[in-house]
Amino acid sequence: MGYQFCDCHTHSEFSACAEDVTLAGYAERARDTSLHFAITDHSAQVFYPPDQRWGFWSDDAVEIFERCRPQGRRRIIEYVAAVRAAQRGNMLVGTELDVLPDGRIVFPEGVLGSLDVVLGAVHAMPTLRHERPLDEIRAEFRFQVEALADHGMEVLVHPYRLLLAADVPVGAELIEWTVRCAAERGFALEINSHKTYAEHDLAMVRAAVEAGVPLAVGTDTHRWSEFGDFSYHVEILTRAGLPETSWPGVLWRPRPRAREAAAG
């Protein structure tokens, strides 16, 4: 395989769910590899207080957000500075953006523009926590995706993971809506290998290619064994009938304007 993937989605110790990965470890690997990859920690787990890093996933998410906004802004700015200082080789600085139930992002105003990569994720849904009817759950999913797009999301990552993990059916209609939204709003859709749902990924990939929506490759690395492993992405692209010669035309790659501007 000659194609060089760009991994849009990795985590460091700044994500509470990360295991053995570290920012220093990524910097070391960036010195020895030509791989392009982005550090994209969960925005809520950086923004929220250290003793409440999972607060975004609770019914107190908005209250905690309001209470810690000044400190959260400082933590995000310090985080971006730390990743930027560690940056080596083809390593990029990004975030996996979280959005509150009212559509506000868990990120300070004016800082997103300093990043190389802006991912968006549907990570927490009150309708799921409270087992609301399916039409309400799907409506909240659509609302969050559109809110993330409004805030400049470049890639919607693991689009259906939260729903599928909760045994919410994800059929052709929702996949078609997501692809249509991506086409209209100009964001890519991620093939994610951290937790895999092959049949849904295949359906999404085929619909995205037909609609001209770019696909992003993300390992969603939480442990070193995942870093640089693109075997699942190759499998899905191949099963979707996409030969390697077609990948440059269908796979999304970041345009790190912020880094280029910083470098002069």
JOZI-V801069 format. One record per backbone hydrogen bond with DSSP energy under -1.0 kcal/mol. CO is the residue of the C=O (numbers start at 1). NH is the residue of the N-H. Records with the same first field share a line. If there is no record, write none. Layout:
CO = NH ; NH
This chain:
7 = 38
9 = 220 ; 221
10 = 40
12 = 15
15 = 18
22 = 26
23 = 27
24 = 28
25 = 29
26 = 30
36 = 7
37 = 92
39 = 94
41 = 96
42 = 46
43 = 47
44 = 48
49 = 52
52 = 55
54 = 57
55 = 58
58 = 61
60 = 64
61 = 65
62 = 66
63 = 67
64 = 68
68 = 72
69 = 73
70 = 74
71 = 75
72 = 76
73 = 77
74 = 78
75 = 79
76 = 80
77 = 81
78 = 82
79 = 83
80 = 84
81 = 85
82 = 86
88 = 91
90 = 37
92 = 39
93 = 116 ; 117
95 = 119
96 = 43
97 = 121
98 = 106
100 = 103
104 = 100
105 = 107
108 = 111
111 = 114
112 = 115
117 = 95
118 = 154 ; 155
119 = 97
120 = 157
121 = 123
125 = 129
126 = 130
127 = 132
128 = 131
133 = 137
134 = 138
135 = 139
136 = 140
137 = 141
138 = 142
139 = 143
140 = 144
141 = 145
142 = 146
143 = 147
144 = 148
145 = 149
146 = 150
147 = 151
148 = 153
149 = 152
154 = 188
155 = 120
156 = 190
158 = 161
160 = 164
161 = 165
163 = 168
164 = 167
171 = 175
172 = 176
173 = 177
174 = 178
175 = 179
176 = 180
177 = 181
178 = 182
179 = 183
180 = 184
181 = 185
182 = 186 ; 187
188 = 156
189 = 216
191 = 218
197 = 201
198 = 202
199 = 203
200 = 204
201 = 205
202 = 206
203 = 207
204 = 208
205 = 209
206 = 210
207 = 211
208 = 213
214 = 189
215 = 252
216 = 191
217 = 8
218 = 193
221 = 11
222 = 19
223 = 226
226 = 229
230 = 234
231 = 235
232 = 236
233 = 237
234 = 238
235 = 239
236 = 240
237 = 242
238 = 241
243 = 246
244 = 247
246 = 249
247 = 250 ; 251
250 = 215
255 = 257
256 = 260
257 = 261
258 = 262
259 = 263
